[in-house]
Amino acid sequence: PQRKAHDEYVRHLNADINRREDGIGREFMFTTAVAVEIDFFFPNPSNTPKRNKSKTLAKVTRPDADNMVKMLLDCMTEVGLIQDDCLVFDLHIRKFTTVQNHVGIGITITDEIDNEYRW
């Protein structure tokens, strides 16, 4: 399962990089200290009450955020977003359950001169 998730992360990151017009991940790689904010969005479980089906809620079940983010940072290095994951000096991770069409990962990278880039 971990290898499958890794390959999926790399595939999606590469696809997003190829759509970007600012060169991030192709001509430009973060090589200095960065702050990273990551939001993971999962589909609402089938047993979610109807009143909560359209809400975004905190996810407090598996998978563990620390395991997910380690793999994602490794993938960000592999595809050329950041030179090395040791450059991350500030890291914020959140997990949510949400409606089906909002499933995915949101990534914000801020370099040391406070420029912000969103995925």
MARBA-3410 file (N, C-alpha, C, O; in Angstrom, 1 decimal):
119
0.8,-1.2,0.0,0.0,0.0,0.0,0.8,1.3,0.0,0.5,2.3,-0.6 ~ 2.0,1.3,0.7,2.8,2.4,0.8,3.4,2.7,-0.6,3.5,3.9,-1.0 ~ 3.9,1.7,-1.3,4.5,1.9,-2.6,3.4,2.5,-3.6,3.7,3.4,-4.4 ~ 2.2,2.0,-3.5,1.1,2.5,-4.4,0.8,3.9,-4.1,0.7,4.7,-5.0 ~ 0.8,4.3,-2.8,0.5,5.7,-2.4,1.7,6.6,-2.9,1.4,7.7,-3.4
2.9,6.1,-2.7,4.1,6.9,-3.2,4.0,7.1,-4.7,4.1,8.3,-5.1 ~ 3.7,6.1,-5.4,3.6,6.3,-6.9,2.5,7.2,-7.3,2.6,8.0,-8.2 ~ 1.4,7.1,-6.6,0.2,8.0,-6.8,0.6,9.5,-6.5,0.3,10.4,-7.3 ~ 1.3,9.7,-5.4,1.7,11.1,-5.0,2.6,11.6,-6.1,2.5,12.8,-6.6 ~ 3.6,10.8,-6.6,4.6,11.3,-7.6,3.8,11.6,-8.9,4.1,12.6,-9.6
2.9,10.7,-9.3,2.1,10.9,-10.5,1.4,12.2,-10.5,1.4,13.0,-11.4 ~ 0.7,12.5,-9.4,-0.1,13.7,-9.2,0.8,15.0,-9.2,0.4,16.0,-9.8 ~ 1.9,14.9,-8.4,2.8,16.0,-8.3,3.3,16.4,-9.7,3.4,17.5,-10.1 ~ 3.8,15.4,-10.4,4.3,15.6,-11.8,3.3,16.2,-12.7,3.6,17.1,-13.5 ~ 2.0,15.7,-12.6,1.0,16.3,-13.5,0.7,17.7,-13.1,0.5,18.6,-14.0
0.7,18.1,-11.8,0.5,19.4,-11.4,1.6,20.3,-11.8,1.4,21.5,-12.2 ~ 2.8,19.8,-11.6,4.0,20.6,-12.0,4.0,21.0,-13.5,4.3,22.1,-13.9 ~ 3.6,20.0,-14.3,3.5,20.2,-15.8,2.5,21.2,-16.2,2.6,21.9,-17.2 ~ 1.4,21.4,-15.3,0.4,22.4,-15.6,0.8,23.8,-15.2,0.2,24.8,-15.6 ~ 1.8,23.9,-14.3,2.1,25.3,-13.7,2.8,26.1,-14.8,3.5,25.6,-15.6
2.6,27.4,-14.7,3.2,28.3,-15.6,4.3,29.1,-15.0,5.0,29.9,-15.7 ~ 4.6,28.9,-13.7,5.6,29.7,-13.1,7.0,29.0,-13.0,7.9,29.5,-12.4 ~ 7.0,27.8,-13.6,8.3,27.0,-13.6,8.7,26.3,-12.4,9.7,25.6,-12.4 ~ 7.8,26.3,-11.3,8.1,25.6,-10.1,8.1,24.1,-10.4,7.2,23.6,-11.0 ~ 9.2,23.4,-10.0,9.3,22.0,-10.2,9.9,21.6,-11.6,10.3,20.5,-11.8
10.1,22.6,-12.5,10.7,22.3,-13.8,12.0,23.1,-13.8,13.1,22.5,-13.8 ~ 11.9,24.4,-13.9,13.1,25.3,-14.0,13.5,25.8,-12.6,14.6,26.2,-12.4 ~ 12.6,25.7,-11.7,12.8,26.2,-10.3,12.6,25.2,-9.3,11.5,24.6,-9.3 ~ 13.5,25.1,-8.3,13.4,24.1,-7.2,13.7,24.9,-5.9,14.6,25.8,-5.9 ~ 13.0,24.7,-4.9,13.3,25.3,-3.6,14.6,24.8,-3.1,14.7,23.6,-2.9
15.6,25.6,-2.8,16.9,25.2,-2.3,17.3,25.9,-1.0,18.4,25.7,-0.5 ~ 16.3,26.7,-0.4,16.6,27.3,0.8,15.5,26.9,1.8,14.5,26.2,1.4 ~ 15.5,27.4,3.0,14.5,27.0,4.0,13.1,27.3,3.6,12.9,28.4,3.0 ~ 12.2,26.4,3.8,10.8,26.6,3.4,9.9,26.2,4.6,10.2,25.3,5.4 ~ 8.7,26.8,4.6,7.6,26.4,5.5,6.6,25.7,4.6,6.3,26.2,3.5
6.1,24.6,5.0,5.1,23.8,4.2,3.9,23.6,5.0,3.9,23.2,6.2 ~ 2.7,23.8,4.4,1.4,23.5,4.9,0.7,22.5,4.0,0.6,22.7,2.8 ~ 0.3,21.4,4.6,-0.3,20.3,3.9,-1.7,20.0,4.5,-1.8,19.7,5.7 ~ -2.7,20.0,3.6,-4.0,19.6,4.0,-4.4,18.3,3.2,-4.3,18.3,2.0 ~ -4.7,17.2,3.9,-5.2,16.0,3.3,-6.7,16.0,3.4,-7.3,16.2,4.4
-7.4,15.7,2.3,-8.9,15.7,2.2,-9.3,14.2,1.8,-8.9,13.8,0.7 ~ -10.1,13.6,2.7,-10.6,12.3,2.5,-12.1,12.3,2.3,-12.7,13.2,2.8 ~ -12.7,11.3,1.6,-14.1,11.3,1.4,-14.8,11.0,2.8,-14.2,10.3,3.6 ~ -16.0,11.6,3.0,-16.8,11.3,4.2,-17.1,9.8,4.2,-17.4,9.2,3.2 ~ -17.0,9.1,5.4,-17.3,7.7,5.5,-18.8,7.5,5.2,-19.6,8.4,5.3
-19.1,6.3,4.7,-20.5,6.0,4.4,-21.5,6.2,5.6,-22.7,6.4,5.4 ~ -21.0,6.0,6.8,-21.8,6.1,8.0,-21.9,7.6,8.5,-22.4,7.8,9.6 ~ -21.5,8.6,7.8,-21.6,10.0,8.2,-23.1,10.4,8.2,-23.8,10.2,7.2 ~ -23.5,11.0,9.3,-24.9,11.5,9.4,-25.2,12.4,8.2,-24.3,13.2,7.8 ~ -26.4,12.4,7.8,-26.8,13.3,6.6,-26.5,14.8,6.9,-26.1,15.5,6.0
-26.7,15.2,8.1,-26.5,16.6,8.4,-25.0,17.0,8.3,-24.7,18.2,8.1 ~ -24.1,16.0,8.3,-22.7,16.3,8.1,-22.1,15.9,6.7,-20.9,16.1,6.5 ~ -22.9,15.4,5.8,-22.4,14.9,4.5,-21.8,16.0,3.7,-20.9,15.7,3.0 ~ -22.3,17.2,3.8,-21.7,18.3,3.0,-20.7,19.2,3.8,-20.3,20.2,3.3 ~ -20.3,18.7,5.0,-19.4,19.5,5.8,-18.0,19.0,5.7,-17.8,17.8,5.4
-17.0,19.8,5.9,-15.6,19.4,6.0,-15.3,19.3,7.5,-15.5,20.3,8.3 ~ -14.9,18.1,7.9,-14.7,17.8,9.3,-13.3,17.3,9.6,-12.6,16.8,8.7 ~ -12.8,17.5,10.8,-11.5,16.9,11.2,-11.5,15.4,11.1,-12.5,14.8,11.5 ~ -10.4,14.8,10.5,-10.3,13.4,10.4,-9.4,12.9,11.5,-8.2,13.3,11.5 ~ -9.9,12.1,12.4,-9.1,11.6,13.5,-8.9,10.1,13.5,-8.7,9.5,14.6
-9.0,9.5,12.4,-8.7,8.1,12.2,-7.6,7.9,11.3,-7.0,8.8,10.7 ~ -7.2,6.6,11.1,-6.1,6.3,10.2,-6.4,6.7,8.8,-7.5,6.8,8.4 ~ -5.4,7.0,8.0,-3.9,6.9,8.2,-3.4,8.0,9.0,-4.0,9.1,9.1 ~ -2.3,7.7,9.7,-1.6,8.7,10.5,-1.0,9.8,9.7,-0.4,9.6,8.7 ~ -1.2,11.0,10.2,-0.7,12.2,9.4,0.9,12.2,9.3,1.4,12.5,8.2
1.6,11.8,10.4,3.0,11.8,10.3,3.6,10.8,9.2,4.6,11.2,8.6 ~ 2.9,9.7,9.1,3.4,8.7,8.0,3.1,9.3,6.6,3.9,9.1,5.7 ~ 1.9,9.9,6.5,1.5,10.4,5.2,2.5,11.6,4.7,2.9,11.6,3.6 ~ 2.8,12.4,5.7,3.6,13.6,5.3,5.0,13.2,5.0,5.7,13.9,4.2 ~ 5.6,12.3,5.7,6.9,11.8,5.4,7.0,11.4,4.0,8.0,11.8,3.2
6.1,10.5,3.6,6.1,10.0,2.2,5.9,11.2,1.2,6.6,11.2,0.2 ~ 5.0,12.1,1.5,4.8,13.2,0.6,6.0,14.1,0.4,6.3,14.5,-0.7 ~ 6.7,14.4,1.5,7.9,15.2,1.4,9.0,14.5,0.6,9.7,15.2,-0.1 ~ 9.1,13.2,0.8,10.0,12.5,0.0,9.7,12.6,-1.5,10.6,12.7,-2.4 ~ 8.4,12.5,-1.8,7.9,12.6,-3.2,8.2,14.0,-3.8,8.5,14.2,-4.9
8.0,15.0,-2.9,8.2,16.4,-3.4,9.7,16.6,-3.7,10.0,17.3,-4.6 ~ 10.6,15.9,-3.0,12.0,15.9,-3.3,12.3,15.2,-4.6,13.0,15.6,-5.5 ~ 11.7,14.0,-4.8,11.9,13.2,-5.9,11.5,13.9,-7.2,12.1,13.7,-8.3 ~ 10.4,14.6,-7.2,9.9,15.3,-8.4,10.5,16.7,-8.7,10.3,17.3,-9.7 ~ 11.3,17.1,-7.7,12.1,18.4,-7.9,11.4,19.6,-7.4,11.8,20.7,-7.8
10.5,19.5,-6.4,9.9,20.7,-5.8,10.9,21.3,-4.8,11.1,22.6,-4.8 ~ 11.4,20.5,-4.0,12.4,20.9,-3.0,13.7,20.1,-3.1,13.6,18.9,-3.5 ~ 14.8,20.7,-2.9,16.1,20.1,-3.0,16.2,18.9,-2.1,16.7,17.8,-2.4 ~ 15.8,19.1,-0.8,15.9,18.1,0.2,14.8,18.4,1.2,14.6,19.6,1.6 ~ 14.2,17.3,1.8,13.2,17.6,2.8,13.7,18.1,4.1,12.9,18.5,5.0
15.0,18.1,4.3,15.6,18.7,5.5,15.5,20.2,5.5,15.7,20.9,6.5 ~ 15.2,20.8,4.3,15.0,22.3,4.2,13.7,22.8,4.8,13.5,24.0,5.0 ~ 12.8,21.9,5.2,11.5,22.2,5.8,11.8,22.6,7.2,12.1,21.7,8.0 ~ 11.6,23.8,7.6,11.8,24.3,9.0,10.5,24.5,9.7,10.5,24.6,10.9 ~ 9.4,24.6,9.0,8.1,24.8,9.6,7.1,23.9,8.8,7.0,24.0,7.6
6.3,23.1,9.5,5.4,22.1,8.9,4.1,22.1,9.6,4.0,21.9,10.8 ~ 3.0,22.3,8.8,1.7,22.2,9.4,0.9,21.2,8.6,0.9,21.2,7.3 ~ 0.3,20.2,9.3,-0.4,19.1,8.7,-1.8,19.1,9.2,-2.0,19.2,10.4 ~ -2.8,18.9,8.3,-4.2,18.8,8.7,-4.8,17.7,7.9,-4.5,17.5,6.7 ~ -5.8,16.9,8.5,-6.5,15.9,7.8,-8.0,16.2,8.0,-8.5,16.5,9.1
-8.7,16.1,6.9,-10.2,16.4,6.9,-10.9,15.3,6.2,-10.4,14.6,5.3 ~ -12.2,15.1,6.5,-13.1,14.4,5.7,-14.0,15.4,5.0,-14.3,16.4,5.7 ~ -14.4,15.2,3.8,-15.1,16.2,3.1,-16.0,15.5,2.0,-15.9,14.3,1.8 ~ -16.7,16.3,1.3,-17.5,15.8,0.2,-16.6,15.2,-0.9,-15.5,15.7,-1.1 ~ -17.1,14.3,-1.7,-16.3,13.5,-2.6,-15.5,14.3,-3.6,-14.4,14.0,-3.9
-16.1,15.4,-4.1,-15.4,16.2,-5.2,-14.3,17.1,-4.6,-13.7,17.8,-5.4 ~ -14.1,17.1,-3.3,-13.0,17.9,-2.7,-11.9,17.0,-2.2,-11.1,17.5,-1.4 ~ -11.8,15.7,-2.6,-10.8,14.8,-2.1,-9.5,15.1,-2.8,-9.4,15.4,-3.9 ~ -8.4,15.1,-2.0,-7.1,15.3,-2.5,-6.1,15.9,-1.5,-6.3,15.7,-0.3 ~ -5.1,16.6,-1.9,-4.1,17.2,-1.1,-3.9,18.6,-1.5,-3.7,18.9,-2.7
-3.8,19.5,-0.5,-3.5,20.9,-0.8,-2.1,21.2,-0.1,-1.9,20.9,1.0 ~ -1.2,21.8,-0.9,0.1,22.1,-0.5,0.4,23.6,-0.6,0.2,24.1,-1.7 ~ 0.9,24.2,0.4,1.4,25.6,0.3,2.9,25.6,0.7,3.2,25.1,1.8 ~ 3.8,26.2,-0.1,5.2,26.3,0.2,5.5,27.8,0.3,5.2,28.5,-0.6 ~ 6.2,28.1,1.4,6.6,29.5,1.6,8.1,29.5,1.8,8.6,28.8,2.7
8.9,30.2,0.9,10.3,30.2,1.1,10.7,31.2,2.1,9.9,32.0,2.7 ~ 12.0,31.3,2.4,12.5,32.1,3.5,12.3,33.6,3.3,12.3,34.4,4.3 ~ 12.0,34.1,2.1,11.8,35.5,1.9,10.3,35.7,1.8,9.8,36.8,1.3 ~ 9.5,34.8,2.3,8.1,34.9,2.4,7.3,35.0,1.1,6.3,35.7,1.0 ~ 7.8,34.3,0.1,7.0,34.2,-1.1,6.2,32.9,-1.0,6.7,31.9,-0.5
4.9,32.9,-1.4,4.0,31.8,-1.2,3.6,31.2,-2.5,3.2,31.9,-3.4 ~ 3.6,29.9,-2.6,3.2,29.1,-3.7,2.2,28.1,-3.3,2.5,27.3,-2.4 ~ 1.1,28.0,-4.0,0.0,27.0,-3.7,-0.2,26.0,-4.7,0.0,26.2,-5.9 ~ -0.5,24.8,-4.3,-0.9,23.7,-5.1,-2.3,23.3,-4.8,-2.9,22.4,-5.4
END
